[in-house]
Amino acid sequence: MLLTWISACARASMTVAALLLALHAAAGPARLDGIQIAGHDPVDPALRRFTGKVTGVGQPDKTDRVSTLRFDPIGPDMVAPKPDELRGWRLTFIKGKLFGQTLWIEGNTPNELTVRDTDPSLAGVVEGDILMIELLDPNLIAPTSRGNDDEPQRVV
């Protein structure tokens, strides 16, 4: 009799645990009051990416345009890039005053990058801002033909 009762309790406990696990898995995400969630256009998850933290901003030129910044790699497996390794990659700010702003890299050293002359100024970028750099397939997106950075322009 005791063995039957123990077996019934064990089955009931396992059933309750399975139901709780299913309810937890089906629950929606928790509310994130005060947190701004960022996303980006659909990209290949195997896309090469680089994340960095701004450590300084270059001097403005004669027209008060800032086109260079210094950075340190952050995140797992991030190492300083080789010179001009990031040329043609897309730069997106994911923290700071230029949050969501997209620019294109003209050249880089292991700890400094320069954006294209046709891109907006980096004025407003401060030490501590976070950036993400992605290598996009130039056959799908032409950096020079982008009209609206929210929607990639297809190259035909």
The 8 nearest C-alpha neighbors of each residue, nearest first, counted from 0:
[[1, 3, 2, 4, 5, 6, 7, 8],
 [2, 0, 4, 3, 5, 6, 7, 8],
 [1, 3, 5, 4, 0, 6, 7, 8],
 [4, 2, 6, 0, 1, 5, 7, 8],
 [3, 5, 1, 7, 2, 6, 8, 0],
 [6, 4, 2, 8, 7, 3, 9, 1],
 [5, 7, 3, 9, 4, 8, 2, 10],
 [6, 8, 4, 10, 9, 5, 11, 3],
 [9, 7, 11, 5, 10, 6, 12, 4],
 [8, 10, 12, 6, 11, 7, 5, 13],
 [11, 9, 13, 7, 8, 12, 14, 6],
 [10, 12, 8, 14, 9, 13, 7, 15],
 [13, 11, 9, 15, 14, 10, 8, 16],
 [12, 14, 16, 10, 15, 11, 17, 9],
 [15, 13, 11, 17, 12, 16, 10, 18],
 [14, 16, 18, 12, 17, 13, 19, 11],
 [17, 15, 13, 19, 14, 18, 20, 12],
 [16, 18, 20, 14, 15, 19, 13, 21],
 [19, 17, 21, 15, 20, 16, 22, 14],
 [20, 18, 22, 16, 21, 17, 23, 15],
 [19, 21, 23, 17, 18, 22, 16, 24],
 [20, 22, 18, 24, 19, 23, 17, 25],
 [23, 21, 19, 25, 20, 24, 26, 18],
 [22, 24, 20, 26, 21, 25, 19, 18],
 [23, 25, 21, 22, 26, 20, 27, 19],
 [26, 24, 22, 23, 21, 27, 20, 28],
 [27, 25, 23, 24, 22, 28, 29, 21],
 [28, 26, 29, 25, 24, 23, 30, 22],
 [29, 27, 30, 26, 31, 25, 24, 23],
 [28, 30, 31, 27, 26, 32, 23, 34],
 [31, 29, 32, 28, 27, 34, 33, 36],
 [30, 32, 34, 29, 33, 35, 28, 36],
 [33, 31, 34, 30, 35, 29, 36, 28],
 [32, 34, 31, 35, 30, 36, 29, 37],
 [35, 33, 31, 32, 36, 30, 37, 29],
 [34, 36, 37, 33, 31, 32, 38, 94],
 [37, 35, 34, 38, 31, 33, 93, 32],
 [38, 36, 35, 39, 93, 99, 98, 34],
 [39, 37, 36, 40, 99, 41, 93, 35],
 [40, 38, 41, 37, 42, 149, 99, 91],
 [39, 41, 42, 38, 149, 150, 151, 148],
 [42, 40, 39, 43, 44, 38, 151, 150],
 [43, 41, 40, 44, 46, 39, 135, 45],
 [42, 44, 46, 45, 41, 135, 47, 136],
 [45, 43, 46, 42, 47, 41, 48, 133],
 [46, 44, 43, 47, 42, 48, 134, 133],
 [47, 45, 43, 44, 48, 134, 133, 42],
 [48, 46, 134, 133, 45, 49, 135, 132],
 [49, 47, 133, 132, 46, 134, 50, 131],
 [48, 50, 132, 131, 133, 51, 77, 47],
 [51, 49, 131, 130, 73, 72, 132, 74],
 [50, 52, 72, 73, 71, 130, 129, 70],
 [51, 53, 129, 70, 71, 127, 128, 130],
 [52, 54, 70, 126, 127, 128, 55, 69],
 [55, 53, 126, 70, 69, 52, 127, 71],
 [56, 54, 69, 126, 53, 68, 125, 57],
 [55, 57, 68, 69, 67, 58, 125, 124],
 [58, 56, 67, 68, 65, 59, 55, 66],
 [57, 59, 65, 60, 56, 67, 66, 64],
 [60, 58, 65, 63, 64, 57, 61, 62],
 [59, 61, 63, 62, 64, 65, 58, 66],
 [62, 60, 63, 59, 64, 65, 58, 66],
 [61, 63, 60, 64, 59, 65, 120, 58],
 [64, 62, 59, 60, 61, 65, 120, 58],
 [63, 65, 59, 120, 60, 62, 66, 122],
 [66, 64, 59, 121, 120, 122, 67, 58],
 [65, 67, 113, 114, 121, 120, 64, 57],
 [68, 66, 113, 57, 112, 65, 56, 114],
 [67, 69, 56, 57, 111, 112, 55, 70],
 [68, 70, 111, 55, 54, 110, 53, 56],
 [69, 71, 53, 54, 110, 52, 51, 111],
 [70, 72, 52, 51, 110, 73, 53, 54],
 [73, 71, 51, 77, 78, 50, 79, 52],
 [74, 72, 51, 50, 77, 71, 52, 75],
 [73, 75, 77, 76, 50, 72, 51, 49],
 [74, 76, 77, 73, 78, 72, 50, 49],
 [75, 77, 78, 74, 73, 72, 49, 79],
 [78, 76, 75, 72, 74, 73, 49, 79],
 [79, 77, 72, 80, 76, 73, 71, 49],
 [78, 80, 109, 72, 110, 81, 77, 71],
 [81, 79, 109, 84, 78, 82, 108, 85],
 [80, 82, 84, 109, 83, 108, 79, 107],
 [83, 81, 108, 84, 107, 109, 80, 106],
 [82, 84, 107, 106, 86, 85, 81, 108],
 [83, 85, 81, 82, 86, 80, 107, 106],
 [84, 86, 83, 88, 87, 107, 106, 104],
 [87, 85, 106, 105, 83, 104, 88, 84],
 [86, 88, 104, 105, 103, 85, 89, 134],
 [89, 87, 134, 85, 86, 104, 133, 103],
 [90, 88, 103, 133, 132, 102, 104, 134],
 [89, 91, 132, 102, 101, 103, 131, 88],
 [92, 90, 101, 131, 100, 130, 99, 93],
 [91, 93, 130, 98, 99, 94, 100, 97],
 [92, 94, 98, 130, 129, 99, 91, 131],
 [95, 93, 129, 98, 128, 92, 130, 96],
 [94, 96, 128, 98, 97, 93, 124, 129],
 [95, 97, 98, 123, 124, 94, 128, 125],
 [96, 98, 100, 95, 92, 99, 124, 123],
 [99, 97, 92, 93, 94, 95, 96, 100],
 [98, 100, 92, 93, 91, 97, 101, 37],
 [101, 99, 97, 98, 91, 92, 102, 90],
 [102, 100, 91, 90, 99, 148, 89, 92],
 [103, 101, 90, 118, 89, 91, 114, 100],
 [104, 102, 89, 114, 90, 88, 115, 87],
 [105, 103, 114, 87, 86, 88, 106, 113],
 [104, 106, 114, 115, 86, 113, 87, 103],
 [107, 105, 86, 83, 113, 104, 112, 85],
 [108, 106, 112, 83, 82, 111, 113, 85],
 [107, 109, 82, 111, 110, 83, 112, 81],
 [108, 110, 80, 79, 81, 82, 111, 107],
 [111, 109, 70, 108, 69, 71, 79, 112],
 [112, 110, 69, 108, 107, 68, 70, 109],
 [113, 111, 107, 67, 68, 106, 108, 69],
 [112, 114, 67, 106, 66, 105, 104, 107],
 [113, 115, 104, 105, 66, 103, 116, 67],
 [116, 114, 105, 117, 118, 104, 103, 113],
 [115, 117, 118, 114, 66, 119, 105, 120],
 [116, 118, 115, 119, 114, 143, 120, 103],
 [119, 117, 115, 116, 102, 120, 114, 103],
 [118, 120, 121, 117, 102, 116, 64, 66],
 [121, 119, 65, 64, 122, 66, 118, 63],
 [120, 122, 65, 124, 66, 123, 119, 64],
 [123, 121, 120, 124, 65, 64, 59, 56],
 [124, 122, 121, 96, 125, 97, 120, 95],
 [123, 125, 122, 121, 96, 128, 97, 95],
 [126, 124, 128, 127, 123, 55, 56, 53],
 [125, 127, 54, 53, 55, 128, 124, 56],
 [126, 128, 53, 52, 125, 129, 54, 95],
 [129, 127, 95, 94, 53, 126, 52, 125],
 [130, 128, 52, 94, 93, 51, 92, 53],
 [131, 129, 92, 51, 93, 91, 50, 52],
 [130, 132, 50, 91, 49, 90, 92, 51],
 [131, 133, 90, 49, 89, 48, 50, 91],
 [134, 132, 48, 89, 88, 47, 135, 49],
 [135, 133, 88, 47, 48, 89, 46, 136],
 [134, 136, 137, 133, 88, 140, 89, 46],
 [135, 137, 138, 139, 140, 134, 141, 46],
 [136, 138, 140, 139, 141, 135, 142, 154],
 [139, 137, 136, 140, 154, 141, 153, 135],
 [140, 138, 137, 136, 153, 154, 141, 135],
 [141, 139, 137, 153, 152, 138, 151, 154],
 [140, 142, 144, 143, 137, 154, 145, 139],
 [143, 141, 144, 145, 140, 103, 87, 137],
 [142, 144, 141, 145, 146, 140, 117, 103],
 [145, 143, 141, 142, 146, 152, 140, 154],
 [146, 144, 142, 152, 143, 147, 148, 151],
 [145, 147, 144, 148, 152, 150, 151, 143],
 [146, 148, 149, 150, 145, 151, 152, 144],
 [149, 147, 150, 145, 151, 146, 101, 100],
 [150, 148, 147, 151, 40, 39, 146, 101],
 [149, 151, 148, 147, 152, 40, 145, 146],
 [152, 150, 140, 153, 148, 145, 149, 147],
 [151, 153, 145, 140, 150, 154, 144, 141],
 [154, 152, 140, 139, 151, 155, 141, 138],
 [155, 153, 139, 140, 141, 152, 138, 144],
 [154, 153, 139, 138, 152, 140, 141, 144]]
